[in-house]
Amino acid sequence: MIKNKMEIALNEQINAEFHSAYLYLSMSAYFQSIGMAGFANWMRVQYQEELAHSTRFFDYVNGRGGRVKLAPIQEVQVDYTGVVDVYEETLKHEQLVTGLINRLMDIAIQESDHATKSFLQWFIDEQVEEEANVEQILNNLKLIKGEGQGLLMMDREMKARVFVDPFAGIA
Ligand code: FEO
């Protein structure tokens, strides 16, 4: 059975992952509103990934005999000044999430909760990839100054992203 302090922290993470999903869906809506269908698709896949993260935490808390308590989701930003602005905010957000995951790991270590440490390792590794992916996109956007023919080409590339369940085949 999971300890109270860990249970509370994991419940906060369920909420944070839903908040991330909500944020990326808002960014997808913004991209739709400015006619960037490829970027809108990329953010929609990002939204689906965050939902998968939140349900992974949800299932873990239940699986350890804990009690899931869903809290209100914090409001998200609606408007942006352009594609670069969105990805700058995305990078900032993922850096924040990395901090949250690290904090969870710190608690698991303090509590000698080895099962939670093992569970969290996937998320520690995932955050490295998440930040690297967003940094790459942001660098490319800055190279083309976030406009013109280059932006249209990137938008076309972003259309190709498809959602793959990150936990398919993981027990
Ligand atoms: Fe659930 Fe993008 O971290």
Backbone and ligand atoms as CSV (ligand in chain L), in Angstrom:
chain,resi,resn,atom,element,x,y,z
A,1,MET,N,N,0.850,-1.211,0.000
A,1,MET,CA,C,0.000,0.000,0.000
A,1,MET,C,C,0.881,1.254,0.000
A,2,ILE,N,N,0.445,2.226,-0.760
A,2,ILE,CA,C,1.257,3.431,-0.917
A,2,ILE,C,C,1.135,4.355,0.317
A,3,LYS,N,N,2.244,5.031,0.645
A,3,LYS,CA,C,2.207,5.940,1.796
A,3,LYS,C,C,1.496,7.243,1.434
A,4,ASN,N,N,0.943,7.873,2.459
A,4,ASN,CA,C,0.112,9.066,2.261
A,4,ASN,C,C,0.828,10.191,1.499
A,5,LYS,N,N,2.067,10.472,1.887
A,5,LYS,CA,C,2.790,11.586,1.256
A,5,LYS,C,C,2.990,11.330,-0.252
A,6,MET,N,N,3.306,10.075,-0.580
A,6,MET,CA,C,3.514,9.709,-1.990
A,6,MET,C,C,2.191,9.768,-2.749
A,7,GLU,N,N,1.135,9.293,-2.100
A,7,GLU,CA,C,-0.192,9.292,-2.724
A,7,GLU,C,C,-0.625,10.721,-3.068
A,8,ILE,N,N,-0.411,11.646,-2.148
A,8,ILE,CA,C,-0.792,13.048,-2.389
A,8,ILE,C,C,0.013,13.616,-3.565
A,9,ALA,N,N,1.311,13.351,-3.560
A,9,ALA,CA,C,2.177,13.874,-4.630
A,9,ALA,C,C,1.804,13.278,-5.991
A,10,LEU,N,N,1.465,12.002,-6.021
A,10,LEU,CA,C,1.079,11.368,-7.300
A,10,LEU,C,C,-0.264,11.906,-7.779
A,11,ASN,N,N,-1.163,12.175,-6.839
A,11,ASN,CA,C,-2.440,12.786,-7.225
A,11,ASN,C,C,-2.213,14.169,-7.842
A,12,GLU,N,N,-1.263,14.908,-7.277
A,12,GLU,CA,C,-0.940,16.224,-7.853
A,12,GLU,C,C,-0.401,16.066,-9.277
A,13,GLN,N,N,0.339,14.983,-9.491
A,13,GLN,CA,C,0.895,14.772,-10.832
A,13,GLN,C,C,-0.194,14.375,-11.836
A,14,ILE,N,N,-1.185,13.621,-11.386
A,14,ILE,CA,C,-2.320,13.300,-12.274
A,14,ILE,C,C,-2.921,14.610,-12.770
A,15,ASN,N,N,-3.112,15.542,-11.838
A,15,ASN,CA,C,-3.687,16.840,-12.183
A,15,ASN,C,C,-2.759,17.615,-13.125
A,16,ALA,N,N,-1.459,17.583,-12.840
A,16,ALA,CA,C,-0.494,18.323,-13.671
A,16,ALA,C,C,-0.472,17.768,-15.101
A,17,GLU,N,N,-0.615,16.450,-15.236
A,17,GLU,CA,C,-0.608,15.851,-16.580
A,17,GLU,C,C,-1.885,16.224,-17.338
A,18,PHE,N,N,-3.014,16.255,-16.622
A,18,PHE,CA,C,-4.257,16.704,-17.270
A,18,PHE,C,C,-4.130,18.175,-17.669
A,19,HIS,N,N,-3.475,18.955,-16.826
A,19,HIS,CA,C,-3.267,20.369,-17.144
A,19,HIS,C,C,-2.410,20.503,-18.397
A,20,SER,N,N,-1.373,19.675,-18.518
A,20,SER,CA,C,-0.525,19.696,-19.720
A,20,SER,C,C,-1.368,19.359,-20.955
A,21,ALA,N,N,-2.212,18.326,-20.806
A,21,ALA,CA,C,-3.070,17.928,-21.940
A,21,ALA,C,C,-3.962,19.103,-22.363
A,22,TYR,N,N,-4.535,19.757,-21.377
A,22,TYR,CA,C,-5.448,20.882,-21.620
A,22,TYR,C,C,-4.698,22.036,-22.301
A,23,LEU,N,N,-3.474,22.291,-21.830
A,23,LEU,CA,C,-2.642,23.358,-22.408
A,23,LEU,C,C,-2.344,23.063,-23.886
A,24,TYR,N,N,-1.951,21.824,-24.178
A,24,TYR,CA,C,-1.589,21.499,-25.561
A,24,TYR,C,C,-2.814,21.474,-26.481
A,25,LEU,N,N,-3.959,21.117,-25.920
A,25,LEU,CA,C,-5.182,21.170,-26.735
A,25,LEU,C,C,-5.535,22.626,-27.037
A,26,SER,N,N,-5.267,23.504,-26.091
A,26,SER,CA,C,-5.496,24.940,-26.303
A,26,SER,C,C,-4.553,25.467,-27.391
A,27,MET,N,N,-3.310,24.997,-27.359
A,27,MET,CA,C,-2.351,25.408,-28.392
A,27,MET,C,C,-2.767,24.866,-29.757
A,28,SER,N,N,-3.323,23.647,-29.767
A,28,SER,CA,C,-3.817,23.064,-31.020
A,28,SER,C,C,-4.944,23.938,-31.588
A,29,ALA,N,N,-5.833,24.383,-30.704
A,29,ALA,CA,C,-6.937,25.247,-31.141
A,29,ALA,C,C,-6.392,26.565,-31.699
A,30,TYR,N,N,-5.347,27.099,-31.049
A,30,TYR,CA,C,-4.751,28.342,-31.543
A,30,TYR,C,C,-4.186,28.130,-32.955
A,31,PHE,N,N,-3.466,27.025,-33.147
A,31,PHE,CA,C,-2.892,26.752,-34.476
A,31,PHE,C,C,-3.988,26.606,-35.535
A,32,GLN,N,N,-5.095,25.953,-35.156
A,32,GLN,CA,C,-6.226,25.850,-36.092
A,32,GLN,C,C,-6.700,27.244,-36.475
A,33,SER,N,N,-6.755,28.131,-35.489
A,33,SER,CA,C,-7.308,29.472,-35.726
A,33,SER,C,C,-6.430,30.309,-36.649
A,34,ILE,N,N,-5.132,29.961,-36.763
A,34,ILE,CA,C,-4.269,30.730,-37.676
A,34,ILE,C,C,-3.930,29.920,-38.942
A,35,GLY,N,N,-4.668,28.821,-39.148
A,35,GLY,CA,C,-4.522,28.057,-40.385
A,35,GLY,C,C,-3.292,27.163,-40.464
A,36,MET,N,N,-2.721,26.808,-39.316
A,36,MET,CA,C,-1.538,25.934,-39.287
A,36,MET,C,C,-1.984,24.514,-38.911
A,37,ALA,N,N,-2.513,23.804,-39.892
A,37,ALA,CA,C,-3.124,22.498,-39.599
A,37,ALA,C,C,-2.095,21.457,-39.140
A,38,GLY,N,N,-0.872,21.555,-39.669
A,38,GLY,CA,C,0.167,20.590,-39.286
A,38,GLY,C,C,0.589,20.777,-37.837
A,39,PHE,N,N,0.833,22.020,-37.450
A,39,PHE,CA,C,1.204,22.306,-36.055
A,39,PHE,C,C,0.037,21.955,-35.112
A,40,ALA,N,N,-1.192,22.196,-35.594
A,40,ALA,CA,C,-2.374,21.841,-34.792
A,40,ALA,C,C,-2.402,20.331,-34.551
A,41,ASN,N,N,-2.048,19.578,-35.585
A,41,ASN,CA,C,-2.002,18.117,-35.452
A,41,ASN,C,C,-0.928,17.696,-34.461
A,42,TRP,N,N,0.253,18.327,-34.548
A,42,TRP,CA,C,1.367,17.985,-33.637
A,42,TRP,C,C,0.940,18.200,-32.188
A,43,MET,N,N,0.256,19.313,-31.934
A,43,MET,CA,C,-0.179,19.619,-30.568
A,43,MET,C,C,-1.295,18.688,-30.114
A,44,ARG,N,N,-2.116,18.251,-31.042
A,44,ARG,CA,C,-3.182,17.316,-30.677
A,44,ARG,C,C,-2.587,15.971,-30.254
A,45,VAL,N,N,-1.533,15.548,-30.952
A,45,VAL,CA,C,-0.840,14.309,-30.565
A,45,VAL,C,C,-0.190,14.505,-29.187
A,46,GLN,N,N,0.365,15.699,-28.980
A,46,GLN,CA,C,0.982,16.024,-27.685
A,46,GLN,C,C,-0.082,15.911,-26.567
A,47,TYR,N,N,-1.254,16.420,-26.870
A,47,TYR,CA,C,-2.395,16.332,-25.940
A,47,TYR,C,C,-2.713,14.859,-25.610
A,48,GLN,N,N,-2.734,14.031,-26.640
A,48,GLN,CA,C,-3.041,12.606,-26.425
A,48,GLN,C,C,-1.964,11.937,-25.569
A,49,GLU,N,N,-0.714,12.333,-25.792
A,49,GLU,CA,C,0.377,11.764,-24.986
A,49,GLU,C,C,0.212,12.146,-23.519
A,50,GLU,N,N,-0.166,13.401,-23.284
A,50,GLU,CA,C,-0.334,13.846,-21.895
A,50,GLU,C,C,-1.489,13.117,-21.216
A,51,LEU,N,N,-2.556,12.851,-21.986
A,51,LEU,CA,C,-3.665,12.077,-21.424
A,51,LEU,C,C,-3.186,10.680,-21.040
A,52,ALA,N,N,-2.338,10.110,-21.905
A,52,ALA,CA,C,-1.783,8.772,-21.602
A,52,ALA,C,C,-0.941,8.833,-20.333
A,53,HIS,N,N,-0.177,9.929,-20.154
A,53,HIS,CA,C,0.632,10.073,-18.936
A,53,HIS,C,C,-0.273,10.135,-17.705
A,54,SER,N,N,-1.339,10.961,-17.795
A,54,SER,CA,C,-2.189,11.122,-16.608
A,54,SER,C,C,-2.872,9.805,-16.251
A,55,THR,N,N,-3.330,9.056,-17.243
A,55,THR,CA,C,-3.999,7.791,-16.918
A,55,THR,C,C,-3.003,6.742,-16.419
A,56,ARG,N,N,-1.744,6.889,-16.848
A,56,ARG,CA,C,-0.709,5.990,-16.322
A,56,ARG,C,C,-0.533,6.219,-14.804
A,57,PHE,N,N,-0.481,7.478,-14.409
A,57,PHE,CA,C,-0.384,7.794,-12.975
A,57,PHE,C,C,-1.657,7.347,-12.239
A,58,PHE,N,N,-2.797,7.582,-12.866
A,58,PHE,CA,C,-4.103,7.188,-12.305
A,58,PHE,C,C,-4.107,5.681,-11.999
A,59,ASP,N,N,-3.714,4.892,-12.997
A,59,ASP,CA,C,-3.719,3.428,-12.833
A,59,ASP,C,C,-2.704,2.991,-11.780
A,60,TYR,N,N,-1.575,3.707,-11.734
A,60,TYR,CA,C,-0.545,3.333,-10.767
A,60,TYR,C,C,-1.036,3.548,-9.331
A,61,VAL,N,N,-1.645,4.706,-9.073
A,61,VAL,CA,C,-2.155,4.994,-7.722
A,61,VAL,C,C,-3.187,3.933,-7.328
A,62,ASN,N,N,-4.112,3.633,-8.246
A,62,ASN,CA,C,-5.122,2.599,-7.961
A,62,ASN,C,C,-4.476,1.236,-7.732
A,63,GLY,N,N,-3.508,0.931,-8.566
A,63,GLY,CA,C,-2.838,-0.370,-8.484
A,63,GLY,C,C,-2.087,-0.578,-7.181
A,64,ARG,N,N,-1.665,0.513,-6.555
A,64,ARG,CA,C,-0.936,0.413,-5.281
A,64,ARG,C,C,-1.876,0.564,-4.070
A,65,GLY,N,N,-3.157,0.500,-4.330
A,65,GLY,CA,C,-4.124,0.580,-3.234
A,65,GLY,C,C,-4.369,1.988,-2.736
A,66,GLY,N,N,-3.978,2.980,-3.549
A,66,GLY,CA,C,-4.194,4.377,-3.172
A,66,GLY,C,C,-5.567,4.854,-3.620
A,67,ARG,N,N,-5.863,6.099,-3.289
A,67,ARG,CA,C,-7.157,6.692,-3.658
A,67,ARG,C,C,-6.903,7.864,-4.593
A,68,VAL,N,N,-7.427,7.754,-5.815
A,68,VAL,CA,C,-7.306,8.861,-6.772
A,68,VAL,C,C,-8.337,9.920,-6.441
A,69,LYS,N,N,-7.873,11.175,-6.363
A,69,LYS,CA,C,-8.785,12.298,-6.122
A,69,LYS,C,C,-8.540,13.340,-7.195
A,70,LEU,N,N,-9.518,13.483,-8.090
A,70,LEU,CA,C,-9.346,14.420,-9.203
A,70,LEU,C,C,-9.717,15.834,-8.769
A,71,ALA,N,N,-8.818,16.765,-9.052
A,71,ALA,CA,C,-9.012,18.164,-8.654
A,71,ALA,C,C,-9.277,19.022,-9.904
A,72,PRO,N,N,-9.784,20.251,-9.717
A,72,PRO,CA,C,-10.011,21.129,-10.875
A,72,PRO,C,C,-8.724,21.374,-11.656
A,73,ILE,N,N,-8.871,21.537,-12.953
A,73,ILE,CA,C,-7.704,21.769,-13.806
A,73,ILE,C,C,-7.516,23.273,-13.998
A,74,GLN,N,N,-6.287,23.698,-13.769
A,74,GLN,CA,C,-5.941,25.120,-13.877
A,74,GLN,C,C,-6.212,25.651,-15.298
A,75,GLU,N,N,-6.680,26.878,-15.359
A,75,GLU,CA,C,-6.968,27.530,-16.641
A,75,GLU,C,C,-5.702,27.612,-17.507
A,76,VAL,N,N,-5.864,27.554,-18.823
A,76,VAL,CA,C,-4.698,27.624,-19.703
A,76,VAL,C,C,-4.769,28.841,-20.635
A,77,GLN,N,N,-3.596,29.207,-21.142
A,77,GLN,CA,C,-3.499,30.349,-22.065
A,77,GLN,C,C,-4.231,30.030,-23.370
A,78,VAL,N,N,-4.909,31.023,-23.922
A,78,VAL,CA,C,-5.703,30.828,-25.141
A,78,VAL,C,C,-4.997,31.432,-26.355
A,79,ASP,N,N,-4.448,32.641,-26.195
A,79,ASP,CA,C,-3.855,33.335,-27.337
A,79,ASP,C,C,-2.340,33.421,-27.256
A,80,TYR,N,N,-1.736,33.417,-28.437
A,80,TYR,CA,C,-0.270,33.479,-28.553
A,80,TYR,C,C,0.072,34.466,-29.654
A,81,THR,N,N,1.365,34.849,-29.716
A,81,THR,CA,C,1.744,35.837,-30.739
A,81,THR,C,C,2.296,35.178,-32.001
A,82,GLY,N,N,2.362,33.850,-32.031
A,82,GLY,CA,C,2.854,33.171,-33.221
A,82,GLY,C,C,3.391,31.792,-32.865
A,83,VAL,N,N,3.904,31.099,-33.891
A,83,VAL,CA,C,4.354,29.713,-33.719
A,83,VAL,C,C,5.552,29.642,-32.752
A,84,VAL,N,N,6.489,30.584,-32.885
A,84,VAL,CA,C,7.674,30.583,-32.008
A,84,VAL,C,C,7.247,30.760,-30.551
A,85,ASP,N,N,6.333,31.671,-30.329
A,85,ASP,CA,C,5.821,31.915,-28.975
A,85,ASP,C,C,5.259,30.621,-28.375
A,86,VAL,N,N,4.486,29.879,-29.159
A,86,VAL,CA,C,3.879,28.636,-28.653
A,86,VAL,C,C,4.971,27.642,-28.234
A,87,TYR,N,N,5.989,27.495,-29.081
A,87,TYR,CA,C,7.025,26.499,-28.748
A,87,TYR,C,C,7.945,26.974,-27.625
A,88,GLU,N,N,8.083,28.273,-27.476
A,88,GLU,CA,C,8.834,28.769,-26.307
A,88,GLU,C,C,8.076,28.429,-25.029
A,89,GLU,N,N,6.760,28.616,-25.077
A,89,GLU,CA,C,5.924,28.280,-23.908
A,89,GLU,C,C,5.933,26.772,-23.662
A,90,THR,N,N,5.942,26.005,-24.744
A,90,THR,CA,C,5.961,24.535,-24.612
A,90,THR,C,C,7.243,24.081,-23.936
A,91,LEU,N,N,8.369,24.668,-24.353
A,91,LEU,CA,C,9.652,24.288,-23.741
A,91,LEU,C,C,9.653,24.646,-22.252
A,92,LYS,N,N,9.178,25.849,-21.946
A,92,LYS,CA,C,9.106,26.272,-20.545
A,92,LYS,C,C,8.237,25.299,-19.741
A,93,HIS,N,N,7.122,24.897,-20.363
A,93,HIS,CA,C,6.203,24.004,-19.663
A,93,HIS,C,C,6.843,22.636,-19.415
A,94,GLU,N,N,7.526,22.112,-20.426
A,94,GLU,CA,C,8.156,20.790,-20.249
A,94,GLU,C,C,9.275,20.848,-19.211
A,95,GLN,N,N,9.983,21.979,-19.150
A,95,GLN,CA,C,11.023,22.130,-18.117
A,95,GLN,C,C,10.387,22.122,-16.730
A,96,LEU,N,N,9.217,22.741,-16.636
A,96,LEU,CA,C,8.491,22.741,-15.367
A,96,LEU,C,C,8.069,21.315,-14.988
A,97,VAL,N,N,7.569,20.573,-15.984
A,97,VAL,CA,C,7.145,19.184,-15.727
A,97,VAL,C,C,8.341,18.337,-15.293
A,98,THR,N,N,9.495,18.559,-15.922
A,98,THR,CA,C,10.703,17.827,-15.523
A,98,THR,C,C,10.976,18.056,-14.033
A,99,GLY,N,N,10.824,19.307,-13.593
A,99,GLY,CA,C,11.011,19.629,-12.179
A,99,GLY,C,C,10.019,18.880,-11.298
A,100,LEU,N,N,8.769,18.764,-11.767
A,100,LEU,CA,C,7.743,18.057,-10.984
A,100,LEU,C,C,8.073,16.569,-10.863
A,101,ILE,N,N,8.519,15.994,-11.975
A,101,ILE,CA,C,8.855,14.552,-11.966
A,101,ILE,C,C,10.068,14.316,-11.060
A,102,ASN,N,N,11.044,15.210,-11.140
A,102,ASN,CA,C,12.224,15.075,-10.269
A,102,ASN,C,C,11.827,15.162,-8.796
A,103,ARG,N,N,10.889,16.049,-8.508
A,103,ARG,CA,C,10.416,16.203,-7.123
A,103,ARG,C,C,9.724,14.916,-6.642
A,104,LEU,N,N,8.950,14.315,-7.549
A,104,LEU,CA,C,8.300,13.041,-7.193
A,104,LEU,C,C,9.350,11.977,-6.886
A,105,MET,N,N,10.392,11.948,-7.722
A,105,MET,CA,C,11.459,10.970,-7.505
A,105,MET,C,C,12.144,11.225,-6.163
A,106,ASP,N,N,12.353,12.499,-5.830
A,106,ASP,CA,C,12.963,12.847,-4.531
A,106,ASP,C,C,12.119,12.291,-3.377
A,107,ILE,N,N,10.794,12.447,-3.509
A,107,ILE,CA,C,9.898,11.953,-2.441
A,107,ILE,C,C,9.973,10.427,-2.358
A,108,ALA,N,N,9.951,9.768,-3.525
A,108,ALA,CA,C,10.023,8.297,-3.543
A,108,ALA,C,C,11.315,7.813,-2.875
A,109,ILE,N,N,12.410,8.539,-3.111
A,109,ILE,CA,C,13.701,8.170,-2.493
A,109,ILE,C,C,13.638,8.375,-0.974
A,110,GLN,N,N,13.111,9.554,-0.578
A,110,GLN,CA,C,12.989,9.840,0.870
A,110,GLN,C,C,12.139,8.793,1.584
A,111,GLU,N,N,11.085,8.348,0.893
A,111,GLU,CA,C,10.139,7.411,1.499
A,111,GLU,C,C,10.575,5.952,1.338
A,112,SER,N,N,11.730,5.738,0.700
A,112,SER,CA,C,12.203,4.380,0.367
A,112,SER,C,C,11.124,3.586,-0.368
A,113,ASP,N,N,10.423,4.269,-1.275
A,113,ASP,CA,C,9.351,3.629,-2.053
A,113,ASP,C,C,9.961,3.147,-3.377
A,114,HIS,N,N,10.502,1.943,-3.351
A,114,HIS,CA,C,11.239,1.435,-4.524
A,114,HIS,C,C,10.327,1.188,-5.726
A,115,ALA,N,N,9.096,0.774,-5.464
A,115,ALA,CA,C,8.153,0.533,-6.572
A,115,ALA,C,C,7.873,1.840,-7.308
A,116,THR,N,N,7.677,2.919,-6.549
A,116,THR,CA,C,7.403,4.204,-7.203
A,116,THR,C,C,8.646,4.725,-7.922
A,117,LYS,N,N,9.811,4.488,-7.355
A,117,LYS,CA,C,11.052,4.884,-8.032
A,117,LYS,C,C,11.143,4.200,-9.395
A,118,SER,N,N,10.858,2.911,-9.404
A,118,SER,CA,C,10.908,2.144,-10.654
A,118,SER,C,C,9.865,2.670,-11.653
A,119,PHE,N,N,8.663,2.939,-11.142
A,119,PHE,CA,C,7.580,3.469,-11.987
A,119,PHE,C,C,7.965,4.820,-12.594
A,120,LEU,N,N,8.598,5.672,-11.781
A,120,LEU,CA,C,8.922,7.044,-12.226
A,120,LEU,C,C,10.074,7.101,-13.229
A,121,GLN,N,N,10.906,6.061,-13.238
A,121,GLN,CA,C,12.088,6.113,-14.111
A,121,GLN,C,C,11.703,6.358,-15.574
A,122,TRP,N,N,10.606,5.746,-16.015
A,122,TRP,CA,C,10.145,5.948,-17.400
A,122,TRP,C,C,9.904,7.440,-17.666
A,123,PHE,N,N,9.297,8.108,-16.690
A,123,PHE,CA,C,8.978,9.530,-16.856
A,123,PHE,C,C,10.239,10.402,-16.823
A,124,ILE,N,N,11.217,10.003,-16.016
A,124,ILE,CA,C,12.493,10.738,-15.980
A,124,ILE,C,C,13.121,10.707,-17.381
A,125,ASP,N,N,13.154,9.514,-17.967
A,125,ASP,CA,C,13.752,9.361,-19.306
A,125,ASP,C,C,12.927,10.100,-20.361
A,126,GLU,N,N,11.614,10.001,-20.235
A,126,GLU,CA,C,10.704,10.636,-21.194
A,126,GLU,C,C,10.903,12.160,-21.225
A,127,GLN,N,N,11.128,12.751,-20.054
A,127,GLN,CA,C,11.292,14.209,-20.008
A,127,GLN,C,C,12.535,14.665,-20.773
A,128,VAL,N,N,13.594,13.852,-20.753
A,128,VAL,CA,C,14.802,14.201,-21.513
A,128,VAL,C,C,14.436,14.295,-22.998
A,129,GLU,N,N,13.661,13.300,-23.452
A,129,GLU,CA,C,13.249,13.264,-24.858
A,129,GLU,C,C,12.285,14.401,-25.197
A,130,GLU,N,N,11.337,14.644,-24.307
A,130,GLU,CA,C,10.346,15.704,-24.536
A,130,GLU,C,C,11.045,17.054,-24.723
A,131,GLU,N,N,11.956,17.361,-23.815
A,131,GLU,CA,C,12.651,18.654,-23.898
A,131,GLU,C,C,13.494,18.734,-25.171
A,132,ALA,N,N,14.184,17.635,-25.504
A,132,ALA,CA,C,15.042,17.629,-26.701
A,132,ALA,C,C,14.211,17.833,-27.976
A,133,ASN,N,N,13.054,17.175,-28.046
A,133,ASN,CA,C,12.190,17.311,-29.229
A,133,ASN,C,C,11.716,18.746,-29.410
A,134,VAL,N,N,11.283,19.344,-28.320
A,134,VAL,CA,C,10.760,20.717,-28.403
A,134,VAL,C,C,11.898,21.695,-28.723
A,135,GLU,N,N,13.061,21.467,-28.129
A,135,GLU,CA,C,14.217,22.336,-28.426
A,135,GLU,C,C,14.579,22.279,-29.906
A,136,GLN,N,N,14.512,21.070,-30.471
A,136,GLN,CA,C,14.821,20.884,-31.905
A,136,GLN,C,C,13.847,21.676,-32.768
A,137,ILE,N,N,12.561,21.563,-32.452
A,137,ILE,CA,C,11.537,22.295,-33.217
A,137,ILE,C,C,11.764,23.801,-33.078
A,138,LEU,N,N,12.041,24.238,-31.868
A,138,LEU,CA,C,12.252,25.660,-31.611
A,138,LEU,C,C,13.486,26.176,-32.378
A,139,ASN,N,N,14.548,25.393,-32.402
A,139,ASN,CA,C,15.740,25.791,-33.165
A,139,ASN,C,C,15.419,25.919,-34.646
A,140,ASN,N,N,14.684,24.944,-35.189
A,140,ASN,CA,C,14.309,25.001,-36.606
A,140,ASN,C,C,13.450,26.234,-36.884
A,141,LEU,N,N,12.515,26.507,-35.979
A,141,LEU,CA,C,11.638,27.677,-36.159
A,141,LEU,C,C,12.451,28.973,-36.147
A,142,LYS,N,N,13.448,29.030,-35.281
A,142,LYS,CA,C,14.264,30.252,-35.196
A,142,LYS,C,C,15.120,30.417,-36.451
A,143,LEU,N,N,15.577,29.288,-37.012
A,143,LEU,CA,C,16.373,29.343,-38.251
A,143,LEU,C,C,15.578,29.973,-39.392
A,144,ILE,N,N,14.287,29.656,-39.442
A,144,ILE,CA,C,13.453,30.210,-40.531
A,144,ILE,C,C,12.717,31.478,-40.062
A,145,LYS,N,N,13.095,31.957,-38.877
A,145,LYS,CA,C,12.506,33.163,-38.283
A,145,LYS,C,C,10.988,33.055,-38.124
A,146,GLY,N,N,10.528,31.813,-38.042
A,146,GLY,CA,C,9.110,31.568,-37.768
A,146,GLY,C,C,8.164,32.073,-38.838
A,147,GLU,N,N,8.659,32.111,-40.108
A,147,GLU,CA,C,7.754,32.634,-41.152
A,147,GLU,C,C,8.068,32.097,-42.550
A,148,GLY,N,N,7.242,32.544,-43.502
A,148,GLY,CA,C,7.482,32.292,-44.925
A,148,GLY,C,C,7.362,30.845,-45.360
A,149,GLN,N,N,8.081,30.571,-46.460
A,149,GLN,CA,C,8.057,29.252,-47.099
A,149,GLN,C,C,8.503,28.154,-46.126
A,150,GLY,N,N,9.525,28.476,-45.334
A,150,GLY,CA,C,10.052,27.518,-44.358
A,150,GLY,C,C,8.986,27.080,-43.360
A,151,LEU,N,N,8.185,28.037,-42.931
A,151,LEU,CA,C,7.135,27.731,-41.953
A,151,LEU,C,C,6.087,26.809,-42.574
A,152,LEU,N,N,5.748,27.071,-43.834
A,152,LEU,CA,C,4.760,26.218,-44.514
A,152,LEU,C,C,5.292,24.801,-44.666
A,153,MET,N,N,6.595,24.691,-44.959
A,153,MET,CA,C,7.208,23.364,-45.082
A,153,MET,C,C,7.178,22.628,-43.744
A,154,MET,N,N,7.494,23.362,-42.676
A,154,MET,CA,C,7.452,22.732,-41.340
A,154,MET,C,C,6.038,22.306,-40.985
A,155,ASP,N,N,5.080,23.148,-41.346
A,155,ASP,CA,C,3.681,22.818,-41.051
A,155,ASP,C,C,3.300,21.496,-41.735
A,156,ARG,N,N,3.783,21.319,-42.960
A,156,ARG,CA,C,3.501,20.071,-43.705
A,156,ARG,C,C,4.128,18.869,-42.979
A,157,GLU,N,N,5.359,19.062,-42.500
A,157,GLU,CA,C,6.045,17.964,-41.773
A,157,GLU,C,C,5.308,17.603,-40.483
A,158,MET,N,N,4.802,18.622,-39.806
A,158,MET,CA,C,4.128,18.394,-38.523
A,158,MET,C,C,2.843,17.580,-38.691
A,159,LYS,N,N,2.311,17.591,-39.891
A,159,LYS,CA,C,1.075,16.859,-40.171
A,159,LYS,C,C,1.290,15.348,-40.063
A,160,ALA,N,N,2.532,14.930,-40.231
A,160,ALA,CA,C,2.831,13.491,-40.276
A,160,ALA,C,C,2.841,12.830,-38.897
A,161,ARG,N,N,2.875,13.635,-37.836
A,161,ARG,CA,C,2.969,13.021,-36.502
A,161,ARG,C,C,1.679,12.264,-36.162
A,162,VAL,N,N,1.838,11.032,-35.708
A,162,VAL,CA,C,0.673,10.244,-35.288
A,162,VAL,C,C,0.857,9.797,-33.836
A,163,PHE,N,N,-0.261,9.618,-33.162
A,163,PHE,CA,C,-0.195,9.191,-31.762
A,163,PHE,C,C,0.106,7.706,-31.684
A,164,VAL,N,N,1.090,7.372,-30.885
A,164,VAL,CA,C,1.411,5.960,-30.601
A,164,VAL,C,C,1.346,5.820,-29.082
A,165,ASP,N,N,0.528,4.903,-28.608
A,165,ASP,CA,C,0.395,4.727,-27.152
A,165,ASP,C,C,1.764,4.391,-26.545
A,166,PRO,N,N,2.303,5.311,-25.721
A,166,PRO,CA,C,3.644,5.063,-25.193
A,166,PRO,C,C,3.717,3.880,-24.235
A,167,PHE,N,N,2.552,3.413,-23.769
A,167,PHE,CA,C,2.563,2.324,-22.781
A,167,PHE,C,C,2.064,0.999,-23.352
A,168,ALA,N,N,1.862,0.968,-24.670
A,168,ALA,CA,C,1.429,-0.285,-25.294
A,168,ALA,C,C,2.512,-1.340,-25.049
A,169,GLY,N,N,2.117,-2.442,-24.510
A,169,GLY,CA,C,3.064,-3.521,-24.280
A,169,GLY,C,C,3.829,-3.392,-22.974
A,170,ILE,N,N,3.619,-2.285,-22.215
A,170,ILE,CA,C,4.273,-2.147,-20.906
A,170,ILE,C,C,3.256,-2.518,-19.828
A,171,ALA,N,N,3.619,-3.418,-18.954
A,171,ALA,CA,C,2.670,-3.867,-17.917
A,171,ALA,C,C,2.399,-2.776,-16.909
L,1,FEO,FE1,FE,3.653,14.469,-19.379
L,1,FEO,FE2,FE,4.964,16.342,-21.546
L,1,FEO,O1,O,5.090,15.494,-19.923
